[in-house]
Amino acid sequence: MTTHTVDGIYSPDLYVDGPPHELFARLRREEPVFWQDMPDEPGYWAVLKHADVVHVAREPRLFSATEGGVVLENLAPEQLTMMRDMLLAMDPPRHGVYRRPLAESFKRRIIGQLEPQIRAICREIMAGAAARGDVEFVHEVTSGLPSRVIGELMGLPRDDWPLINRLAERNTSGQDPDLNHDDAGQTDDQGNASIEMAMYAIGFAARRRDEEPRADLTTLILESDFGGRQMTDIDFGSFFVQLVTAGNDTTKTMLSSGLLALLQHSDQLAELRADPSLMGGAVEEILRWANPLHYFRRTATADTELRGVPVKAGDKVAMYYTSANRDEDVFDDPQRFDIHRNPNPHLSFGIAEHFCLGVHLARLEGRIFFEELLSTFPKIELIGEPKRTRSNLNNALKSLPVRLTK
């Protein structure tokens, strides 16, 4: 067994210039389950092969999301308590109890009814971008869509949408000094954005309980039965943080990284312009090629093995989607971007019990956004160097300067 130092795949600095795909490919060949040290706390087992990531995901009792949370760093007790009330960190049977009442609202048929609203939002975004011409695509174009969609779904006051967007970005940018600060310029290194967003949601839930029920997601959550009880306002706060943050960050990343991938593969961009029916496949390949999250963590609850490597109870285990999505045993020519790739069993939405609840919404947003972007702007070009978020978790751009020409 090779022990990799803190300069290995844990370090957020490693990802500033892009995911280390060559390193991942070598490790898949030589040591697909290996131990990675971390500074000032126990290291973890990195799981890099597609089949092994699937195995870990399909054994939620053996590999727990609740025990230590879903990020590599051991959280402070109050932060871990908040995370455990998020759907992504619930183990069975609690996970099913909280997911089932919401699942109907996120089915493809129901989400498909949102197409006119999402298209109207996208057209409004494109009109604003056209007025600028030269834009920083991440924050001036893509970031507005997910916060506005979730705002509509949950009935949030329109004046609060920009605040929710800022808090969501801070909540996923703790490792990047350019993004990890509040509006007053104070560094947020204690999860303050999560707390602020939870407090906002607690107050919002309290106000909504005093109002007439509406036909939106907030009413559904507040009135649903979760294992024999309704959510408290505090429960709603933690739940809200996940729904808003996950939807905001992953969608923003899909759209901005997707445009960059298309600009870097101009022949396939031209194909999409000529044949918009290819858009569904293009969105799937964008998700494989530039998956929004590098990994999620689990904690082993008993002694076990992964690919013959002993894993002890209490060990951290990280499922690396960035590696699994380019596994040579699953994908032909995996380092090639190909909007025609079929089948495309990427793991960017997870798999098994924790398969993303918002998968149909994300795909719909992606398809409509790119349809409207390409139909509005016949010419799109880079006018500066893209910059990536410093993070070992979020596979995101923080700056993408482009010129949009009508």
Secondary structure by P-SEA (a helix, b strand, c coil): cccccccccccccccccccaaaaaaaaaacccbbbbbbccbbbbbbbccaaaaaaaaaccccccccccccccccccaaaaaaaaacccccccaaaaaaaaaacccccaaaaaaaaaaaaaaaaaaaaaaaaaccccccccccaaaaaaaaaaaacccccaaaaaaaaaaaaaccccccccccccccccccaaaaaaaaaaaaaaaaaaaaccccccaaaaaaacccccccccaaaaaaaaaaaaaaaaaaaaaaaaaaaaaaaaaaaaaaaaaacccaaaaaaaaaaaacccccbbbbbbccccccccccccccbbbbbcaaaaaacccccccccccccccccccccccccccccccaaaaaaaaaaaaaaaaaaaccbbbbcbbbbbccccccccccbbbbbbcc
